[in-house]
Amino acid sequence: MKTGTIFVLLAFIIMGLEVTWAQKSPVKGQQRPGFCPEVPKGTAGICVERCSGDESCPRGMKCCSNGCGHVCKTAVFRKGGSGGHGKVGQKVY
């Protein structure tokens, strides 16, 4: 088999695994405290789904939009305008 063909097959296998991992259904109610960092206007991140909910990220991180896809990012904790609650009613510690 040619080397190029092997690389193409390997790329398809990796893409299939990423899609399967990203499509895991999130467990309801498993959002972690804190907020996702704001994405600056006009910013477009990489268009991949690297997480499917907060529970699919390492401890202390949240599944956040990067402007196109979703990736794990460190949670941001801020006090102010929302009365200490996030968009889904989670307390900010």
N, C-alpha and C positions, 0 to 999 in steps of 0.2 A: 504494500500500500504506500502511496506517496505521502510524504510528510505533510503537505498542505491539506490533504484529505483528513488525516488524523487530527490536525488542529481544528478543522471545521467541525468534525464530529465531537471533539472535546468541548468546543464552544457551545454546541447545541445541548450537550448533556449538562453543562454548568448552568446555562440559561434555564433549562427545565427544572433543575433543582432549586434555583432562586425563585422561580415562579411558584413552585410547590410550597416552599417555605413561606413566602409572602402571603399566600392565600390561606394559611391556617386561620381558622375562625377564632377571633379573640373571645376570651371569657368575659361575659358582661360584668360590669362593676369592678373591674380590675385596674382602673386608672390610678396612677400614682399621684401623690401630692405635688404641687408645683405647676409651672407653666412651661410651655415650649418657648425657646428664644424666638424673638420676632425675626421674620425674614424681611430684609430691606426691600422696599418697593423697587420693581424693575429687576430683581434678582431671580435667576432661574437656576436651580440646582440640577444635579444629575437626575434623570428620569428613571429611577429604579425604585422598587419597593423593597427596602431592606428590613422592614419591620411591619407587623400587622396589628400592633397595639402595644401599650406600655409593658405588658407582661412578656413580650418577646424581646425586650431590651434588658441589658445588664442592670443590676441594682443601682438606683440613683439616676437612671436615665429614663427619658420618655421617647415615645415614637412620635416624631414631629415632621411636619412638612418642610422641605428644603426649597420650595418654590416650584417643584415639579413632582418629585416622588416623596417618599417618607424614609427617614433614617433615624437612628437612635442618637439623641443629643442629651447633654447634661441638663437636668431640670433647673429652671430659674425660679427663685423665690423672691417675690416682691410684695410689699405692702402698699396699700393705697386704694384707689378708686373703687375696687370691687368689694370693699369691706372685708378683705381677707379671704374671699372665696374665689375659686377659679370659675371658669365658664360653666362647668358641670356641677358646681356647688361643693367642690372639694376645698377643705380648709388649707390655707397656706401656713406652713409652720415656720 
